[in-house]
Amino acid sequence: MTDLVAKHIQTLRPYQPGKPIDELERELGITGSIKLASNENPLGASPKAVEAMSALVAESNIYPDGAAYRLRERIAQKFGANMPEVVIGNGSNELLTLLVRAFCLPEHNAVVSEFAFVAYRVVLTAAGIPFKSVPVKDGFHQDLQGMVDACDENTRIVFLANPNNPTGTYANYDELKSFIKSVPAHVIVVLDEAYIEYAQAHDYATALEFRALRDRLVVCRTFSKCYGLAGVRVGYAIGPAEMMDFVNRIREPFNCNLLGQAGALAALDDLDFVHASVECNETGRNALEAGLMAMSDMGVRWVPSQTNFLLVEMPCDAGPVYDAMLRQGVIVRPMAPYGLPKHLRITIGTPTEVERCVGALRAALVEVTR
Ligand SMILES: *Cc1c(COP(=O)(O)O)cnc(C)c1O
């Protein structure tokens, strides 16, 4: 079978999602589990989105608007872009795939950071595009200057998540601005802002502020996190109209479904829900950090975060800790696939979920390090 697919596909390892609650409960015969593994919104979906989607369920026989006109119109309006500069994806993950497919050829290469969102590697590898991974520096910060320096004449695309998953770290205003200015002009900079709503640092900036500084800049965002719509798969990209036109040509005609479009449109203006989500996240993060701090004598450490999760270092291999937490019905995310075998990524849940998670982690550590 080795001649069936190209080498880069033979060796591709599929993206490992967080363990679904159903699967865990089936395997262990337990109930009442919680999942803090996929950075989902613990408050649920935006109620306005739910209402808008519910009203449309019975119209599921109708194809969605392939151009996603109303959603693109609202996004353009809200973020100071023109409609031809906006493309909608079946989640922002699809947009990453489309960008690589549209613009990268096998003779090109890409630049990513070490410990960046793993989808960049999956998407690039699947397309047979080689990439350079630039090591992080002090405290898991992405080395933006190192990424600039890693670009050569064949570099076609650079992916940067800000804030980043799984580290939770961010590049500040000055760092980002200088990065966007100094990446060589022939390179497409893709700025992934999946967690932007959660970023509260006073010196955090969206790359949309710097669009005038660079032609080849594409900003990707998602409705999966703060808007609570991960299940209906909607993301958007904002970039130069000429580039977005090419992305638009290669996407599937109805890539964003009927419910997703309606839900996203309603969620965009559900500011109450966004505010409540951010507030819940701040409260939850404080509680989680307090819980982890109380385990510092056991050797637990974490990375300061601008997102809805924490990257937490165990005093031992994190695999057995993860398993011991699963047995208590708490699903977090082991980071070995990211090259961090001693780390877990914990999504910030509701106060009750955080409390349960902290208890489970403590019990797991006691069990594992006994
Ligand atoms: C969750 C996440 C996304 C969003 O993916 P969707 O396909 O929109 O659900 C994108 N980038 C990063 C860094 C993420 O963590």
The ligand as an ORCA input file, in Angstrom:
! r2SCAN-3c Opt
* xyz 0 1
  C      -9.558     26.404     19.243
  C      -8.596     27.045     18.322
  C      -8.975     27.398     17.041
  C     -10.386     27.269     16.608
  O     -10.654     26.200     15.862
  P     -12.079     26.075     15.180
  O     -11.764     25.249     13.992
  O     -12.546     27.448     14.799
  O     -12.975     25.419     16.162
  C      -8.050     28.018     16.218
  N      -6.815     28.295     16.660
  C      -6.429     28.006     17.893
  C      -5.086     28.398     18.352
  C      -7.299     27.351     18.758
  O      -6.904     27.008     19.982
*
